[in-house]
Amino acid sequence: MSSDKRKLSYGLAINEALLQMMEKDSSVLLCGQGVKSPWYVGATCKDLVQKFGEDRVIDTPISENAMTGAAVGAALTGMRPIILYPRMDFMLYAIDPIVNEAANWSYMLGGKASVPVVIWGIINRKGEQGTQHSQSLQTMFAHIPGLKVVMPSTPYDAKGLLIAAVQDDNPVVYIDDRQLYNLEGDVPDEMYSVPIGKGIIRKEGKDITVVATSYMALKAVQAAELLEKEGIHVEVIDLRSLKPIDKELLFSSIKKTGKLVIADGTWKSYGVAAEISALVTENIFEYLKAPIKRVALPDTPAPASRTLEDAYYPDEKEIIKAVKEINK
Amino acid sequence: MDKTLLKNFYSEMVKIRFCEESFVEPILSGEIKCPVHLCTGQEAIAVGVCSALQKDDYVFGNHRSHGHYLAKGGNLNAMVAEVYTKQSGCSKGRGGSMHLIDKEQGFVGSAPIVTGTVSLALGAALAAKTRREPRVAVSFFGDGATGEGVLYESLNFAALKKLPIIFVCENNLYSTHLPVRECRPEQPIFEIAKPFGITTSQVDGNDILAVFNGAQKAVELCREGEGPFFIECLTYRMRGHVGPNDNVQGAYTDIRPESEVEEWKKKDPIKRFEELLLEDRVLEEKDMEEIKQEIKKEVDNAHKLANEDVRPCSEDINKYVFR
């Protein structure tokens, strides 16, 4: 059996990337709140402390600002740190070292230094966890010059993008989703990377393009399969990297279909979908045959109650609805 | 000490305990889904501190604040309903267990970002001082909060402006799933306030009288403009970090040694206080039983009301974003 047919969960794919990178490169270190606790990080950090010791796998005090600054400082002095936030919401304490320092460092010092740090935030939505444990903050980071932002949706990409992020000489914000941790998929056991800045076509189609990020890419594929039965052929693009963004892939698909739905799991206003929409109208407006539709979160903080959560998080039904609205 | 006060201490602690334990079953059955951080074992701190406060003093809570809310006079039915994320909850089902509020009782709010509400309590103390009101603000936080820089920033500003704020650190020995000895050097927490010139002390957090006496002194001095104060209360959480038991919810993450749990069971704040009440003849066993029965009824009724209530309807998803 060839190795590329091996199945692995999304969580364990991340774990394998960490194991392989830490094995290969002794400058890689992992720190953050909960690296020793599956409650926080699922299977992603399995066996790491045992294998690499507490000098390289550091379960930190609850000190996001200082720990992030320390990761940036270590990156400036020869290490390749990965700083983890078990709930992305906690990253807000660390915005200063991420934005003011890490993102700007190379530019403001004339390119004489770089910050090879991976800033790993886990989206922890659902389960009635409420406003401060459920937020998807990718847009904030994609807005900042000097940061790369990736969002894997499959186990294959979870591993490959994490390896690429660690190998990158720039700060990379790696955003995954707890709801995907048990998702199984093909993951080669050798070390490989998925290029940052490259999207992928998950399903080809001629009628309409759906561009999606993270778990919404999975929902988009589900939607496309259902629409196929009704004779609507949807092309699904999984963006994978929000920054840099794969304009070529986007534009070539939209030039073919002339119609676009964007599905992203963060808030609608000023969000990822807004940026993609602007890129398309700015550059290839003449190819559009219909208005662009966005499927995103309402401009509302994450609610706790399950009835509101059900209404809050979009899924394949919203994508299907959006597709039908413009595919007339 | 006044017998009515002692009886109140007792019934308040029992109320919190019964309330917390009443959540165990519905959590395990999935009826309650939102993350619930039970304060079983820590009741004496909430009751001791809040009993020293007046209704219009301010309290800010954290992720583990059922006790703070109830001890400050928060409405029981509204809290239980909130934990079920029902419409009649104190946050209308939008917040869940970690987001409690009872403004009429001076419980300004709770939120789980660690140390996130400490500086908010600082602001409440600033507001009281600016308006020349004799109010005191209390910030409840855990040992884990000592890792966040904002705590030290708040200590500095509180000392600088002599604000009427009491920083109450509930040291339950665990910062989520990490023992406190793995997150900070072995220096007593109460000493962190010393370099700022803040009067600080360490009390037995499972001794309601010790907590109350410490808090009462701090409150009085705060009202006279002699704040801020820092009180470290040594205690232990008898339940998991989240939910009844960290080992039953998919991940085996309870790292508390069994012997340690057993040791702390002996220091149960309610049992200890019961012994004292019997010894001093404040209450007899049958009085305690009556109090317990009464409270059990109240708590059962709160669950009944919550169960009869509905969750918010999805059309109202955007309600309360602004007012």
Chai-1 contact restraints between the chains, C-beta under 6 A:
chainA,res_idxA,chainB,res_idxB,connection_type,confidence,min_distance_angstrom,max_distance_angstrom,comment,restraint_id
A,S37,B,H177,contact,1.0,0.0,6.0,A-B,restraint_1
A,S37,B,T253,contact,1.0,0.0,6.0,A-B,restraint_2
A,P38,B,A251,contact,1.0,0.0,6.0,A-B,restraint_3
A,W39,B,H177,contact,1.0,0.0,6.0,A-B,restraint_4
A,W39,B,A251,contact,1.0,0.0,6.0,A-B,restraint_5
A,W39,B,T253,contact,1.0,0.0,6.0,A-B,restraint_6
A,D59,B,L178,contact,1.0,0.0,6.0,A-B,restraint_7
A,P61,B,G147,contact,1.0,0.0,6.0,A-B,restraint_8
A,P61,B,C183,contact,1.0,0.0,6.0,A-B,restraint_9
A,I62,B,V114,contact,1.0,0.0,6.0,A-B,restraint_10
A,I62,B,G144,contact,1.0,0.0,6.0,A-B,restraint_11
A,I62,B,G147,contact,1.0,0.0,6.0,A-B,restraint_12
A,S63,B,G147,contact,1.0,0.0,6.0,A-B,restraint_13
A,N65,B,G149,contact,1.0,0.0,6.0,A-B,restraint_14
A,E128,B,K33,contact,1.0,0.0,6.0,A-B,restraint_15
A,E128,B,C34,contact,1.0,0.0,6.0,A-B,restraint_16
A,E128,B,T85,contact,1.0,0.0,6.0,A-B,restraint_17
A,E128,B,G96,contact,1.0,0.0,6.0,A-B,restraint_18
A,Q129,B,P35,contact,1.0,0.0,6.0,A-B,restraint_19
A,G130,B,G95,contact,1.0,0.0,6.0,A-B,restraint_20
A,G130,B,G96,contact,1.0,0.0,6.0,A-B,restraint_21
A,Q132,B,A111,contact,1.0,0.0,6.0,A-B,restraint_22
A,Q132,B,P112,contact,1.0,0.0,6.0,A-B,restraint_23
A,Q132,B,I113,contact,1.0,0.0,6.0,A-B,restraint_24
A,T300,B,I317,contact,1.0,0.0,6.0,A-B,restraint_25
A,T300,B,N318,contact,1.0,0.0,6.0,A-B,restraint_26
A,T300,B,V321,contact,1.0,0.0,6.0,A-B,restraint_27
A,P303,B,R94,contact,1.0,0.0,6.0,A-B,restraint_28
A,A304,B,C34,contact,1.0,0.0,6.0,A-B,restraint_29
A,A304,B,T85,contact,1.0,0.0,6.0,A-B,restraint_30
A,A304,B,R94,contact,1.0,0.0,6.0,A-B,restraint_31
A,A304,B,G95,contact,1.0,0.0,6.0,A-B,restraint_32
A,A304,B,G96,contact,1.0,0.0,6.0,A-B,restraint_33
A,S305,B,T85,contact,1.0,0.0,6.0,A-B,restraint_34
A,S305,B,G93,contact,1.0,0.0,6.0,A-B,restraint_35
A,S305,B,R311,contact,1.0,0.0,6.0,A-B,restraint_36
A,S305,B,P312,contact,1.0,0.0,6.0,A-B,restraint_37
A,T307,B,R311,contact,1.0,0.0,6.0,A-B,restraint_38
A,T307,B,P312,contact,1.0,0.0,6.0,A-B,restraint_39
A,T307,B,S314,contact,1.0,0.0,6.0,A-B,restraint_40
A,L308,B,P312,contact,1.0,0.0,6.0,A-B,restraint_41
A,L308,B,I317,contact,1.0,0.0,6.0,A-B,restraint_42
A,A311,B,S314,contact,1.0,0.0,6.0,A-B,restraint_43
A,A311,B,I317,contact,1.0,0.0,6.0,A-B,restraint_44
